[in-house]
């Protein structure tokens, strides 16, 4: 089975904390033993925002790691992300708050769900709430 990877897992892989870095590497190795690894284009875009992360650096990292980038987000991904984001925003407003999450989080979850992938993440609560049918692996 293919495992989709959340942005926060790759960030953890590059973290200076050796404990977090080791946990991330171990989780990625375990997921790779069970199938392919993939990120949505949203993850690539989020990683570009990190200091010192150029397109060339990311291209090299993904090539070397064997993690595939899915550049195409089909209509079903956009619709699923939109529904989940809408429900999240509604819950936040009912609680007297304003939505704080960005759409990319919902695109990452919808990409995994609609692709039939598991999602490896540090933040399983967010995805469990937004996508109850999504198989999650918590780092």
Buried (B, 14 or more C-beta within 10 A) or exposed (E): EBBBBBBBBBBBBBBEEEEBBEBBEEBBEEBBEEEBBBBBBBBBEBBEEBEEBEEEEBEEBBEEBEBEBBEEBEEEBBEBBBBBBEEBBEEBEEEEEEBEBEBBBBBBBBBBBBBEBBBBBBBBEBBBEBBEEBBBBEB
